[in-house]
Amino acid sequence: MSPTRITILGSTGSIGVSTLDVVSRQPDRFHVYALTAHRNVERLKAQCLEARPRVAVVAEKAAAHALQRELEAAGCPTEVRAGPQALAEVAEAPEVDAVMAAIVGAAGLLPTLAAAEAGKRVLLANKEALVMSGALLIDAVRRSGACLLPIDSEHNAIFQCLPTGYVCADEVAPHGVERIWLTASGGPFRDRPLDTFGDISPEEACAHPNWDMGRKISVDSATMMNKGLEVIEACWLFAVKPSAIQVVLHPQSIVHSMVAYNDGSVLAQMGNPDMRTPIAHALAWPDRVASGVAPLDLLGVGPLEFREPEAQRFPALGLAYRAMEQGGTATAVLNAANEVAVEAFLSGGLAFSDIAVVIERTLDALPTQAADSLERVLAADAEARAHAGSEIGRLQRRAVS
């Protein structure tokens, strides 16, 4: 059997690093065709020297030229390219079998769509591709016959618990599915006094108790916007309405999600909190391969608890449900406003408690339109970013006065 040839979009992030770890454990089964990074060129260089892909992609031409010289000097045959078009090219290249879509945020939308349109096995770790333009991505999968497999631990758990064990974009949720339970750790502030939320620092927000993630995703976990985006993603992946999805706090992060059936059965997928498990599952599906994750010690994990998230503590979660119910471009507006607000918080320009304020005001201000073209989705994204920036400016001026 020929090895599966893989492009890893966002190889220097936590998902990309974990993917390369899994791939390295199965050298006869997987081969890296391309690696991409935004600005972390040093890590990308080390990855190229280790995995020796055919192509590497970075954001800027100057960085690409410098990396090309360094790789050639080291005897590495990798060709270095730059820019958004190069990302799309390595996602849709005929030599590629599977694409790990792990670029964080809206930047991952175009190459993910390119992979879907080219009929690839799309390993979806970039939830924004579905949040911004779910209908467009699902339509592309249907037309091309691509295979869409979720990498988020929760969504991967769900499809492992479904009767078919497979996300098929042209099918509704299997008969008998009554409810999907999305588990959430609750992040670092699940028990913090609400009256101290205005004092939360970026360092505190990025200190996730269970998972090793990037700064943006860590903040999203702290606000639970990450879980809200996952609700939207689950609606598209499994063809269910938001009302059929229940978020539940599970601080131990051992049960990754559950599916409830109308006969009273509830199926759960469990494991240690390590992203290599869903990555290995999707890479090898329908087979199973070793991921490097330690076996779950059921006798050692202790009690498992579940509780309902507080709306006052996590307003971003309710905003995500609202945007999905509105439909159209509302989810793109939600995502864009959140990205701008989180960036402002991380740079010290916005209080943690005001992230949801910016998102809500942006949703209130911008009309919802049909998300029936990529141009309209990108226009809504741009308008939302501009409006969110204006809202942040107003909050800053009010804080000064």
C-alpha positions as semicolon CSV with decimal commas, in nm:
position;residue;x (nm);y (nm);z (nm)
1;M;0,000;0,000;0,000
2;S;0,133;0,341;-0,098
3;P;0,177;0,590;0,187
4;T;-0,084;0,861;0,236
5;R;0,061;1,194;0,120
6;I;-0,027;1,478;0,353
7;T;-0,024;1,857;0,348
8;I;-0,024;2,013;0,694
9;L;-0,166;2,365;0,689
10;G;-0,038;2,535;1,002
11;S;0,237;2,287;1,085
12;T;0,406;2,501;1,353
13;G;0,096;2,530;1,573
14;S;-0,001;2,279;1,838
15;I;-0,216;2,068;1,601
16;G;0,052;2,069;1,334
17;V;0,321;1,964;1,580
18;S;0,102;1,682;1,710
19;T;0,025;1,571;1,354
20;L;0,394;1,546;1,272
21;D;0,447;1,344;1,589
22;V;0,180;1,093;1,485
23;V;0,313;1,079;1,128
24;S;0,668;1,014;1,253
25;R;0,542;0,703;1,434
26;Q;0,405;0,558;1,108
27;P;0,674;0,631;0,845
28;D;0,558;0,353;0,613
29;R;0,199;0,470;0,622
30;F;0,223;0,853;0,596
31;H;0,442;1,087;0,395
32;V;0,453;1,466;0,433
33;Y;0,408;1,648;0,101
34;A;0,388;2,008;0,229
35;L;0,420;2,208;0,550
36;T;0,299;2,565;0,598
37;A;0,351;2,834;0,861
38;H;0,272;3,201;0,900
39;R;0,566;3,363;1,081
40;N;0,732;3,088;1,284
41;V;0,997;3,025;1,021
42;E;1,254;2,883;1,261
43;R;1,024;2,603;1,371
44;L;0,922;2,542;1,010
45;K;1,288;2,510;0,915
46;A;1,342;2,246;1,183
47;Q;1,031;2,061;1,065
48;C;1,150;2,067;0,704
49;L;1,489;1,927;0,802
50;E;1,314;1,648;0,992
51;A;1,021;1,561;0,759
52;R;1,180;1,675;0,429
53;P;0,855;1,774;0,255
54;R;0,846;1,858;-0,113
55;V;0,707;2,207;-0,045
56;A;0,702;2,456;0,243
57;V;0,489;2,772;0,246
58;V;0,530;3,092;0,450
59;A;0,342;3,420;0,449
60;E;0,602;3,659;0,308
61;K;0,834;3,638;0,008
62;A;1,139;3,769;0,194
63;A;1,101;3,499;0,458
64;A;1,056;3,239;0,184
65;H;1,379;3,341;0,009
66;A;1,574;3,333;0,336
67;L;1,435;2,992;0,430
68;Q;1,509;2,855;0,083
69;R;1,874;2,956;0,115
70;E;1,905;2,798;0,460
71;L;1,744;2,472;0,352
72;E;1,961;2,447;0,041
73;A;2,271;2,506;0,253
74;A;2,160;2,220;0,478
75;G;2,105;1,989;0,181
76;C;1,727;1,982;0,220
77;P;1,543;1,953;-0,117
78;T;1,224;2,135;-0,001
79;E;1,092;2,409;-0,233
80;V;0,976;2,719;-0,041
81;R;0,682;2,929;-0,161
82;A;0,496;3,228;-0,019
83;G;0,147;3,376;0,004
84;P;-0,220;3,273;0,009
85;Q;-0,214;3,130;-0,342
86;A;0,069;2,897;-0,246
87;L;-0,141;2,774;0,048
88;A;-0,423;2,685;-0,189
89;E;-0,180;2,515;-0,427
90;V;-0,040;2,275;-0,167
91;A;-0,394;2,202;-0,045
92;E;-0,526;2,107;-0,389
93;A;-0,210;1,957;-0,544
94;P;-0,282;1,630;-0,730
95;E;0,001;1,459;-0,540
96;V;-0,181;1,516;-0,208
97;D;-0,422;1,263;-0,056
98;A;-0,507;1,432;0,275
99;V;-0,495;1,785;0,410
100;M;-0,468;1,870;0,779
101;A;-0,649;2,206;0,798
102;A;-0,495;2,350;1,116
103;I;-0,452;2,719;1,039
104;V;-0,620;2,913;1,320
105;G;-0,886;3,169;1,233
106;A;-1,028;3,305;0,910
107;A;-0,690;3,269;0,735
108;G;-0,755;2,897;0,705
109;L;-1,079;2,934;0,509
110;L;-0,947;2,960;0,151
111;P;-0,698;2,670;0,155
112;T;-0,951;2,450;0,334
113;L;-1,208;2,525;0,064
114;A;-0,944;2,452;-0,200
115;A;-0,878;2,110;-0,048
116;A;-1,250;2,032;-0,036
117;E;-1,306;2,142;-0,394
118;A;-1,017;1,919;-0,503
119;G;-1,180;1,615;-0,343
120;K;-0,919;1,557;-0,074
121;R;-0,957;1,388;0,263
122;V;-0,994;1,706;0,470
123;L;-0,894;1,669;0,834
124;L;-1,072;1,968;0,977
125;A;-0,904;2,133;1,275
126;N;-0,990;2,484;1,152
127;K;-1,344;2,528;1,283
128;E;-1,369;2,877;1,134
129;A;-1,405;2,728;0,784
130;L;-1,744;2,589;0,886
131;V;-1,833;2,877;1,117
132;M;-1,779;3,138;0,847
133;S;-1,908;2,950;0,545
134;G;-2,057;2,616;0,643
135;A;-2,289;2,592;0,344
136;L;-2,008;2,669;0,099
137;L;-1,773;2,410;0,249
138;I;-2,040;2,140;0,270
139;D;-2,146;2,209;-0,089
140;A;-1,783;2,181;-0,203
141;V;-1,750;1,845;-0,026
142;R;-2,069;1,719;-0,189
143;R;-1,968;1,827;-0,539
144;S;-1,615;1,688;-0,527
145;G;-1,672;1,375;-0,321
146;A;-1,418;1,488;-0,063
147;C;-1,401;1,315;0,276
148;L;-1,454;1,556;0,565
149;L;-1,327;1,429;0,901
150;P;-1,328;1,638;1,222
151;I;-1,015;1,680;1,432
152;D;-1,156;1,877;1,725
153;S;-1,160;1,624;2,008
154;E;-1,532;1,679;2,066
155;H;-1,642;1,636;1,705
156;N;-1,410;1,344;1,652
157;A;-1,565;1,185;1,961
158;I;-1,915;1,242;1,823
159;F;-1,853;1,072;1,493
160;Q;-1,691;0,781;1,674
161;C;-2,020;0,749;1,868
162;L;-2,247;0,773;1,563
163;P;-2,372;0,450;1,401
164;T;-2,168;0,493;1,084
165;G;-1,864;0,643;1,254
166;Y;-1,830;0,873;0,954
167;V;-1,917;1,231;0,872
168;C;-2,086;1,230;0,533
169;A;-2,182;1,576;0,417
170;D;-2,486;1,470;0,214
171;E;-2,657;1,279;0,496
172;V;-2,855;1,403;0,791
173;A;-2,777;1,279;1,141
174;P;-2,845;0,906;1,169
175;H;-3,194;0,803;1,272
176;G;-3,234;0,765;1,645
177;V;-2,994;1,041;1,748
178;E;-3,180;1,250;2,003
179;R;-2,912;1,479;2,146
180;I;-2,545;1,558;2,112
181;W;-2,357;1,641;2,432
182;L;-2,055;1,864;2,376
183;T;-1,825;1,854;2,676
184;A;-1,621;2,157;2,785
185;S;-1,356;2,188;3,051
186;G;-1,479;2,536;3,140
187;G;-1,125;2,672;3,106
188;P;-0,930;2,846;3,380
189;F;-1,219;3,063;3,507
190;R;-1,499;2,814;3,556
191;D;-1,491;2,879;3,933
192;R;-1,342;3,229;3,948
193;P;-1,556;3,500;4,115
194;L;-1,745;3,694;3,849
195;D;-1,664;4,032;4,004
196;T;-1,294;3,976;3,926
197;F;-1,336;3,911;3,551
198;G;-1,242;4,268;3,465
199;D;-0,896;4,205;3,614
200;I;-0,812;3,892;3,415
201;S;-0,476;3,915;3,238
202;P;-0,379;3,754;2,906
203;E;-0,134;3,529;3,091
204;E;-0,413;3,399;3,315
205;A;-0,648;3,346;3,022
206;C;-0,386;3,148;2,829
207;A;-0,313;2,910;3,119
208;H;-0,554;2,631;3,025
209;P;-0,580;2,367;3,300
210;N;-0,603;2,061;3,070
211;W;-0,496;2,131;2,712
212;D;-0,180;2,273;2,550
213;M;-0,312;2,520;2,292
214;G;-0,220;2,843;2,117
215;R;-0,296;3,180;2,277
216;K;-0,602;3,265;2,068
217;I;-0,769;2,927;2,122
218;S;-0,681;2,939;2,491
219;V;-0,865;3,271;2,528
220;D;-1,159;3,128;2,334
221;S;-1,166;2,840;2,579
222;A;-1,163;3,081;2,873
223;T;-1,464;3,272;2,732
224;M;-1,619;2,949;2,600
225;M;-1,648;3,105;2,256
226;N;-1,443;2,804;2,147
227;K;-1,733;2,584;2,257
228;G;-1,980;2,815;2,084
229;L;-1,787;2,780;1,759
230;E;-1,792;2,404;1,812
231;V;-2,172;2,412;1,843
232;I;-2,190;2,581;1,503
233;E;-1,941;2,335;1,359
234;A;-2,139;2,039;1,493
235;C;-2,459;2,170;1,334
236;W;-2,292;2,160;0,993
237;L;-2,099;1,836;1,039
238;F;-2,388;1,630;1,172
239;A;-2,687;1,808;1,014
240;V;-2,856;1,893;1,344
241;K;-3,018;2,209;1,479
242;P;-2,860;2,406;1,765
243;S;-3,143;2,296;1,992
244;A;-3,022;1,935;1,960
245;I;-2,678;2,022;2,102
246;Q;-2,623;2,057;2,476
247;V;-2,297;2,193;2,618
248;V;-2,195;2,048;2,953
249;L;-1,899;2,139;3,174
250;H;-1,672;1,843;3,239
251;P;-1,358;1,971;3,418
252;Q;-1,162;1,646;3,389
253;S;-1,167;1,643;3,003
254;I;-1,183;1,262;2,999
255;V;-1,521;1,226;2,825
256;H;-1,472;1,414;2,498
257;S;-1,837;1,416;2,393
258;M;-2,147;1,196;2,394
259;V;-2,440;1,102;2,170
260;A;-2,781;1,028;2,323
261;Y;-3,027;0,801;2,139
262;N;-3,404;0,775;2,159
263;D;-3,384;0,428;2,316
264;G;-3,215;0,576;2,624
265;S;-2,859;0,484;2,526
266;V;-2,580;0,738;2,566
267;L;-2,249;0,659;2,395
268;A;-1,935;0,841;2,507
269;Q;-1,580;0,853;2,374
270;M;-1,317;0,873;2,646
271;G;-0,942;0,919;2,660
272;N;-0,661;1,126;2,803
273;P;-0,670;1,492;2,691
274;D;-0,421;1,467;2,404
275;M;-0,495;1,583;2,048
276;R;-0,287;1,303;1,901
277;T;-0,580;1,066;1,960
278;P;-0,827;1,235;1,720
279;I;-0,544;1,317;1,479
280;A;-0,438;0,952;1,457
281;H;-0,800;0,840;1,428
282;A;-0,874;1,070;1,134
283;L;-0,540;1,009;0,960
284;A;-0,587;0,632;0,957
285;W;-0,968;0,608;0,940
286;P;-1,127;0,355;0,911
287;D;-0,822;0,182;1,059
288;R;-0,657;0,251;1,394
289;V;-0,289;0,329;1,448
290;A;-0,076;0,403;1,752
291;S;-0,082;0,772;1,844
292;G;0,171;0,784;2,125
293;V;-0,099;0,876;2,378
294;A;-0,080;0,703;2,716
295;P;-0,367;0,459;2,785
296;L;-0,648;0,591;3,002
297;D;-0,621;0,468;3,360
298;L;-0,986;0,438;3,460
299;L;-0,895;0,347;3,816
300;G;-0,674;0,652;3,850
301;V;-0,884;0,929;3,696
302;G;-1,107;0,969;3,999
303;P;-1,465;1,102;3,992
304;L;-1,599;1,252;3,669
305;E;-1,828;1,552;3,711
306;F;-2,072;1,725;3,477
307;R;-2,255;2,053;3,525
308;E;-2,438;2,318;3,328
309;P;-2,240;2,626;3,216
310;E;-2,353;2,957;3,369
311;A;-2,489;3,202;3,111
312;Q;-2,361;3,502;3,308
313;R;-2,011;3,356;3,331
314;F;-1,992;3,255;2,964
315;P;-2,202;3,501;2,758
316;A;-2,002;3,420;2,443
317;L;-2,159;3,074;2,434
318;G;-2,509;3,220;2,412
319;L;-2,397;3,458;2,137
320;A;-2,279;3,163;1,929
321;Y;-2,616;2,988;1,964
322;R;-2,784;3,314;1,864
323;A;-2,568;3,354;1,553
324;M;-2,635;2,997;1,438
325;E;-3,009;3,044;1,486
326;Q;-2,992;3,364;1,278
327;G;-2,800;3,182;1,005
328;G;-2,652;3,343;0,695
329;T;-2,357;3,573;0,756
330;A;-2,426;3,605;1,130
331;T;-2,176;3,331;1,215
332;A;-1,907;3,497;1,001
333;V;-1,976;3,824;1,185
334;L;-1,954;3,644;1,520
335;N;-1,621;3,485;1,431
336;A;-1,466;3,805;1,295
337;A;-1,573;4,017;1,592
338;N;-1,435;3,754;1,828
339;E;-1,098;3,740;1,651
340;V;-1,063;4,118;1,667
341;A;-1,172;4,134;2,032
342;V;-0,938;3,852;2,139
343;E;-0,646;4,014;1,959
344;A;-0,719;4,341;2,139
345;F;-0,737;4,162;2,474
346;L;-0,407;3,982;2,414
347;S;-0,237;4,310;2,325
348;G;-0,367;4,478;2,639
349;G;-0,622;4,700;2,465
350;L;-0,943;4,539;2,593
351;A;-1,065;4,394;2,920
352;F;-1,145;4,022;2,925
353;S;-1,502;4,096;3,031
354;D;-1,549;4,322;2,727
355;I;-1,473;4,054;2,466
356;A;-1,836;3,939;2,466
357;V;-1,955;4,303;2,474
358;V;-1,774;4,376;2,147
359;I;-1,913;4,062;1,984
360;E;-2,271;4,132;2,092
361;R;-2,263;4,495;1,977
362;T;-2,123;4,388;1,640
363;L;-2,396;4,126;1,595
364;D;-2,658;4,385;1,691
365;A;-2,525;4,642;1,445
366;L;-2,477;4,439;1,128
367;P;-2,769;4,294;0,928
368;T;-2,769;3,924;0,848
369;Q;-2,741;3,837;0,480
370;A;-2,746;3,510;0,289
371;A;-2,404;3,340;0,299
372;D;-2,443;3,222;-0,060
373;S;-2,105;3,321;-0,200
374;L;-1,748;3,344;-0,078
375;E;-1,744;3,712;-0,172
376;R;-2,042;3,786;0,052
377;V;-1,892;3,590;0,342
378;L;-1,560;3,773;0,312
379;A;-1,741;4,108;0,287
380;A;-1,932;4,031;0,608
381;D;-1,606;3,929;0,772
382;A;-1,440;4,256;0,674
383;E;-1,736;4,469;0,783
384;A;-1,751;4,291;1,119
385;R;-1,380;4,343;1,180
386;A;-1,413;4,714;1,109
387;H;-1,716;4,750;1,335
388;A;-1,557;4,549;1,615
389;G;-1,252;4,772;1,594
390;S;-1,475;5,077;1,631
391;E;-1,647;4,925;1,934
392;I;-1,311;4,856;2,095
393;G;-1,211;5,218;2,035
394;R;-1,529;5,341;2,207
395;L;-1,467;5,116;2,507
396;Q;-1,108;5,236;2,531
397;R;-1,211;5,602;2,522
398;R;-1,476;5,540;2,788
399;A;-1,219;5,369;3,010
400;V;-0,983;5,667;2,981
401;S;-1,253;5,925;3,055
